[in-house]
Every structure is written in C-alpha cells, then in structure tokens.
Amino acid sequence: MKTNRYWYFSGLLICVIYLIGSVQYYGMHKQLLKDGGDGWGYYIYLPSAFISGDLTTLEHVFDKRKEVSPHTIDYNINHMGASEVYIAPNGNPVIKYTSGVAIMMSPFFLTAHIITKVTGGQADGFGDIYWFSIYIGVIFWVTMGLILLFKTLSRYLNQDSAFLTLGLIALGTNLYYFSVYNAGMSHAPLFALYCILIYFSDKFYLSPGKFPAIIIGLAAGLITMIRPVELICVLIPLLWSFDGFHHRLKKLWNLRIYLLLAAIAFFISVFPQLLYWKITTGDWLYYSYGDEGFNFLKSRIKKGLLGYQNGWLVYTPLMFLVFPGLWIMFKKRSRLLFPITLFMILHIYIVYSWHNWYYINSFGSRPMVETYALMAFPLGYFIQWLSKSWRKIILVVLSVFFVLLNQLQTWQVSQGMLLSEQGNSAYYWELFGRTKMTEKILIAADTGVRQPEIGKLDSVSLLFEYAIAGDIEVEETGELYQVLPAYTDIKLEAALKDLNVKPGDYIRVSVEALSRGWNSDRWGMATVTAYIEKDGDQTVRVWNRINNKLGNPTWNLWGTTPDVWGEAWFYFEVPKSFDSTDVLHVFVENRGHVDIYVRSLKVEHWVKEI
C-alpha cells in the first residue's frame, strides 16, 4: 500500500509538472503552429481534408496563413509562398510532411470542430480551440505511451526502478520540450507509437495472437508513414526477445499467419499517404523533400551525438546513463540487448546522415526523442543497479540534476536565451545554470569564444583603426560616421610583425555602430570579423554580430532598438602558432537589409595582468 501511494504521488507530480509546462509554454505551441514550419505542415492535412476539401490545391489553408501570419509568406520559394509544400510536375502543391501525425490528431481535431460548430464559432480550422485540440492530442498520446512503457518495463525491472525510469524520461529529456512546448512536431507522437509497438511486441512473444499482431502492424505502419526512415522500426517486433537467428527464423515461420496479418495492417496504415501522393502527383510514391536528402558516406555521428549544435548527449545528458545500462544488459545476457543495440546503431547512422544533421527548430537532437521508448530499458537497468545500497545517493543526485537541468534549459529556450541549433561550447558553458542573459553570454553565442575577465587584462596600445570616410557629419558635435548600406563592407589588414604582439596576448576588435532599422534576422545581421592568415590559410577566425549588441539592454539573441549607438566588441587570443609573416584581417560586413552607421572600428592590443 505504501509503495502504491509512492507511485500515485510520483505520477501526480509528473502530471503537475506537465500541467505547469502546458500553462507556461502553450502560447509558444500556438505561435509555432500559426507561423509555419514542421508543425504547420503536419497540421494542414486536417482542415484541408475535413473542412475545405481541397487537399490538391490547399487554397483554404494558405488563405488562412496569409490572414494569420502574412509575414511568413515568401513567394521567392514557390508560387504558394511556403517551404512546407513542393510543387509537383503536374503543378499541384504537395505537402512536404506526411499525414501520420494528422491521422493521430484527427479525433481531437474533429472534436474541436464539432464544439466550434455547436457553439457558433468560426469553424475554419484555425481558431484557438483547434490549436488546443492538437496540444491535448499530443499529451494524450504521450501519456498513453508512458503508461504502456511502464507496463513493459515492469516485466524486466522492479516497479520502483521502472517508475523512476519513466519519470526521468518524461521530465529529464527533450521529450518534455516536444510535449509541452513544440507539440506540433512529430517526435512526441512517434515516441508514443514506439511505446505501443514495444508493448505489443513484448505481449506477442508472451502470447501470440491476432490482436497484438494487428496493433504491431498498425503502429509500425504509422511510424513509417510519419518518418519513412523509421521503417527500421520493423526490427523491433521481428527481433524482440531475441534468442538467436536459427530459433528466431523458426519461430517467425511458425507464426507466419500473424506476420501476414501484421503486414496487412502495416499496409493499411501507410495507404492513406500513398493515396494522397497518387491523387496530388499521379504517382503512388513521391519524394516531397526536393533537394534535401541524406549523405550516407558522410554521416555526422560525432557531431550529432556530442556537438554543441543540438548534440543529443550535450542537451540530454541523462542518456549517458544508457551506455553502462547496455553493459549491465550484456552481463545479464538480456534478450533485449541485440534488438535495442542494432536498432540504435542503424537509427543513429541514418538520422545523422541527413543533410541538416543538427535538425533545426529543436531543443537538442529531436530525431532521438522517439528512441527513448527503447532507451528506457538500458537506462532502467542502470537505475536498478544504482538503487542498491550506498549507490542510492548517486542515483538521487543524478536524478535531481538531470531533471532540473532539463527544466531549466527548456525555460531558457522559452525565454530566447538558449538557441541550441546555433550552439557552441563557449555559449553553452557561459549560459549554463544562468537565468539571465549578459553581454558576455551573447558575445560567446555569436563568436564561439569565451571572453576573458577584462579586469585581469591590461591595455597596451591601439594597434590601428579605420579612417571613417565621413559620409555624414553631426552638426552639433562635428562627429563623423560612415554609412554602410546593405550588402557592403569595410576592411583593414596589417602584418602581425608590425604590431608587436606575442602568442598568448589578446587582440580586441570593436566597432561603434547604429542600426537604421529593426533587424532580428540572426543570419542577416551586420558582422565584424577578424582572422589571421598564414600562408593563405586562416588559423584563427572570429566574428561577432553587430545589430543585436545595439540598444539591447536585456542582451537577448535577436534584439535591436533602431537608431541607438552601441559597441560590438570581442577579444581573441593570439595563437601559439603565431608567425611574423602572418597577416591580421579585420572587416565589417553588412549582411542585412537595413543601413548601418559606423562611428569607429578599432583594433587594440591587450595582455594578461602581471
């Protein structure tokens, strides 16, 4: 009874944290669905199929997008003005994303539609109740997935370990982010489907039957429909509780009637997508991602796992515990080790072969979220091992740390502090554990270089500065500044031998500037860059954005108040490979669409305080 109360209390705590997250982050979920992107692409099947009936033209959803988010329409992309669709050879717009998520959300969408009609609301598929229905749908599926995962884990672990594993996955990984913050994406529903697939695969080998076989086929089909590269999910039911190839082949042959049922169910699951492609393009199979694709000869596995640009283990360090868990499974000769390990190797290789291996619009590595249903087993084995004797202390400390870190970083994302897809090590560690942005954090985010403690440096000299051309003179002060129009630059260079600098010294580059308009495009801001050239190669290259350093008292990643003077600066250390023939280059480049006024551009020599 006491244990049951513990589970109920723990389960209630998880629900409360999800509820708090829902209240706090729901506005962002709604905005992300409105403004386009993956979530919008998954969603538009629903109003197009059930309300306007124009799946082949998508006129209704694009009319609504122009009304709701006109700033997201760009006719330079295609005649629809959006990257979420491609234009087929027959001229029809084809939704880039597949329909599996929409199918899973359809009961919730239809409920919202009925309520809207009954209450006399605007039943066009784009009101608040429709956005909320998707949110509720995702929470429902994730909850169902967690319940089934707990039931499966409880067959292999004691219930305390199973429940703690569940809690850590729910609160200590980016599953939380994709459930309560960016819920329109496919990854939380995929996680739920993997939980269903695992539960019924486990049940099938305990007691083969038609019902689990059909559910296995339907779940695997939906997984594959949502992300076709997830076709490898069929390895889970085929190899679950693996007892050797000879025994497995014999068992599968004996169960061939159930395999046939599963295959039929699989086809039924994927058929709606095949039919959509046939109707819109004339082909049963259609690649809707255009020029985007995989490079299997250049998989970025190391960066995908350990890089600061959405690296899986960097932003979900809880999953480091999976690896000792795999070793424990090996020592225990677990029949789950082979299917889990094989699946993970293939999955990691495939997802990090994608051209955009760091997967934008994310917190951490989003294609790994669905694998947590499998990762729960080695994670659980390690948790169970830690839960014995004095090791419980380590378990408690790690559990609290990973949950708090994940919750803090999710909050940092919501506050515009953490942009993990543009991460680097300097930015990560400057921001680590912080609740407020600072100038040093912002500089680290943009330069990739941790700035030295300025109080521990001494200024030596002004090495050189740019002679302002004086395009404009301020009458009151006689001050000159130069106009830097869009897509222009100014440059400086000098041989290091003439600058009297040594390895370990610091060079400070600064520009005083003003932006003549609002520019929040991080890739379209003006920049100041310094690099050292050695024999035609760049040994050091550091660049800093200018616009977001001007009129930005909160030091957020995007902010600029127009017509406010400010300084964008950074230090970098002279490398040990310094040679007297090296050349230092400094330039300011306006990459944006608004003019920049430049008042000064300086390069200074600093040394560590003696």
Buried (B, 14 or more C-beta within 10 A) or exposed (E): EEEEEEBEEBBEEBEEBBEEBBEBBBEBBBEBBBBBBBBBBBBBBBBBBBBBEBBBBBEBBBEBBEEEBEEBBEEEBBEBBBBBBBBBEEEBBBBBBBBBBBBBBBEBBEBBBEBBEEEEBEBBBBBEBBBBBBBBBBBBBBBBBBBBBBBBBBEBBBBBBBBBBBBBBBBBBBBBBBBBBBBBBBBBBBBBBBBBBBBBBBBBBEEBEEEBBBBBBBBBBBBBBBBBBBBBBBBBBBBBBBEEEEEBEEEBEEBEEBBEBBBBBBEEBBEBBBEBBEEBBEEEEBEBEEEEEBEEEEBBBEBBBEBBBBBBBBBBBBBBBBEBBBBBBBEEEBBBBBBBBBBBEEBBEBBBBBEEBBBBBBBBBBBBBBBBBBBBBBBBBBBBBBBEEEEEEEBEEBBEEBBEBBBBBBBBBBEEBBBBBBBBBBBBEBBEEEEEBEBBBBBBBBBBBBBBEEEEBEEBEEBBBBEBEEEEEEEEEEEBBBBBEBEBBBEBEBEBEEBEBEEEBBBBBBBBBBBBEBBBEBEBBBBBBBBBBBEEEEBBEBBBBBBBBBBBEEBBBBBBEBEEEBBBBBBBBBBEEBEEEBBBBBBBBBBBEBBBBBBBBBBBBBBEEE
